[in-house]
Amino acid sequence: MSRLRSHKETHLVDRIGWLRAAVLGANDGIISTASLIVGVAAAAANRNDVMIAGIAGLVAGAMSMAAGEYVSVSSQSDTEKADIAREQGELRSNPDGELEELAEIYVQRGVEVGLARQVAAQLMKKDALGAHARDELGISEMTTARPVQAALTSAATFSVGAAMPLLMVVVSPANLLVPVTSAASLAFLAFLGAVGAKAGGANLLRATVRVTFWGALALAITAGIGKLFGTII
Ligand SMILES: [Zn+2]
């Protein structure tokens, strides 16, 4: 067994990126669709209406997540590309200045001047752009933005989350739609919160309570509004 493999905790950050995104997407799907269902059901709609509203909510939410994620990650990717291009230009036009710049970064981090120059020179000899991208711009392989992947992942995880309360509409007795959907959705949220916390090495109880509290608040507010409008109209 190599030394690196025994240090499992250093790899936590690798998976926390996609896992956090997946859990967040599913949370969004559960909260927004369950709220929609509970709101419409509280307004005394029948199961069919509730189902249609829920499915529309799932589709709309998945699209909006995908579009939002695509735009956000694309603009991040554009910024990174522009930064890299500028860095490339600077490396070509002013290699000595760039060597000093990189060495200065290591000095700031606590390396002594002579050694910092040596490290900078050796790193730049192998991959000058990579060294500058990583240590000057903070762009590494791991953080490189992938808009399409991000968009598809968001839409998929949102849909999986949204399907859970929708399923409750199908299996719940018609007169218990609101309590069954609410309770089941909160249980799903708590479960996801625990999974996310466990995988991320965060505090289990705090993460679970937090997500369940906000979910309950969202459900209560939409149920209240649904009830209000159901009585008025
Ligand atoms: Zn540079």
Residues whose N, C-alpha, C, O or C-beta is under 5 A from the ligand:
A	BS01	ZN	E98 E101 H132 E136
